[in-house]
Amino acid sequence: MKKLDTICVQGGYKPKSGEPRVVPIVQSTTYYYEKAGEMADLFDLKSEGYFYTRLANPTVDAFEKKLAELDGGVLGIATASGMSATLLAILNIAGAGDNLVVSRAIYGGSYNLFSVTLPKYGIECRFFDPDDCAEDIEKLVDDKTKVIFAETIANPTIVVLDFEKLANIAKKHKVLFMVDNTLVTPVLCRPLDFGANVVIYSSSKYLDGHAVALGGCIIDGGNFDFKSTNRYEEFLRPDESYHGLVYADLGKTAFGVKCRVQMMRDLGAIMSPENAFLTNLGMETLALRMERHCQNAKKVAEFLSNHPKVEWVLHPSLTDNKYHALANKYMPNGQGGMMSFGVKGGCEKASKFMEGLEMIAIVTHVADSRSCVLHPASTTHRQLSSADLEAIGIKDNLVRLSVGIENSDDIIDDLKRALDRV
Ligand SMILES: *Cc1c(COP(=O)(O)O)cnc(C)c1O
């Protein structure tokens, strides 16, 4: 296998003689065939090819193949956004009457999906605290549990996933283990190497890296044997909507093929060819960018932890961080650019600090090349009282910082100036 930084550049697309060197944007909804029989074989999955862009498109395909190769998975399914990746992956295995065991430390949008929207459709979500012991988490699993879901690094609380703890529970009960790896990327950690079965991405973050294209992806690890358990009975019986196909018979690609031919067919949240092109282009520099994000974040975290106006700093690179050992075990080359810290003096001082920044912008997006900050207590979470904020682990002086790839001296200068003004 090629090294990851090589796959970032070369993976996913192999032109034949005379074809474009760079994967082109195939801006066509449909594809031409000379004979009706050729098309029929495609519908029957007897041959591989394109017939409608909702199911497959060459530009989107190149992106999916590159990311699947980076993660060591068997196939990828690109989606219109990170949220649609999570939704499609869940609906691929769960329905009314089922339940999901989900870490509380996850992206806010995903938390809403799990806590409010999915229950409306009869899918119950049982949340656990990522620091809970294995026995307590295991108690949530029963014979209707369809997935254990967590994030590799969750923001803004910067919790690092204990893969082994969850993978052991998932293996013992033959439940699918699904991991959102958005804020780490396969360059720093490959969840499939540590027991995950399906990996989810919002490609809108580091994969694109330039904040230009919304997107997501589902990676099928191909390492879950649907025939070894009765838990996923939908995989064992013929799909009448797909002329009797039994997904478990497909072996390693059962999850991914079902997700594409059934879920994507019916729900249609496919990535656009143009966004696939932009994301694929961004990924050519993913390995380089992640290296710089990690170097910068380490320096910035050290600077902040030594600053008299800073109360606390959360980044796994700091030796006194609660998750330092886990981070070294699962992502020894760095943990990305996301961190959070508390400005001494509470909510008001945190706001004042934000106003003093010149280069680092206040935006809701994270994980792209530009450094940015957000003060949840006065923006995204301003409806919540201090007590409510504490309950979800967000202090009112918490500033979320996404460290970009600018020169670290300039990032630190901007932070220093703004802190001095507080
Ligand atoms: C942003 C994000 C998502 C949602 O992705 P969108 O592309 O914005 O829909 C999901 N998970 C994580 C960890 C994220 O950071």
The ligand as an SDF file (V2000), in Angstrom:
LIG
                    3D

 15 15  0  0  0  0  0  0  0  0999 V2000
  -19.4140   20.0110   10.7800 C   0  0  0  0  0  0  0  0  0  0  0  0
  -19.5310   18.6770   11.3460 C   0  0  0  0  0  0  0  0  0  0  0  0
  -20.5720   17.8050   10.9650 C   0  0  0  0  0  0  0  0  0  0  0  0
  -21.6740   18.2340   10.0130 C   0  0  0  0  0  0  0  0  0  0  0  0
  -21.1670   18.4430    8.7550 O   0  0  0  0  0  0  0  0  0  0  0  0
  -21.8270   19.4280    7.6600 P   0  0  0  0  0  0  0  0  0  0  0  0
  -20.9590   19.2110    6.4740 O   0  0  0  0  0  0  0  0  0  0  0  0
  -21.7680   20.8000    8.2240 O   0  0  0  0  0  0  0  0  0  0  0  0
  -23.2210   18.9650    7.4500 O   0  0  0  0  0  0  0  0  0  0  0  0
  -20.6040   16.5360   11.5070 C   0  0  0  0  0  0  0  0  0  0  0  0
  -19.6670   16.1350   12.3860 N   0  0  0  0  0  0  0  0  0  0  0  0
  -18.6480   16.9410   12.7800 C   0  0  0  0  0  0  0  0  0  0  0  0
  -17.6600   16.4360   13.7580 C   0  0  0  0  0  0  0  0  0  0  0  0
  -18.5480   18.2350   12.2770 C   0  0  0  0  0  0  0  0  0  0  0  0
  -17.5450   19.0240   12.6840 O   0  0  0  0  0  0  0  0  0  0  0  0
  1  2  1  0
  2  3  1  0
  2 14  2  0
  3  4  1  0
  3 10  2  0
  4  5  1  0
  5  6  1  0
  6  7  2  0
  6  8  1  0
  6  9  1  0
 10 11  1  0
 11 12  2  0
 12 13  1  0
 12 14  1  0
 14 15  1  0
M  END
$$$$
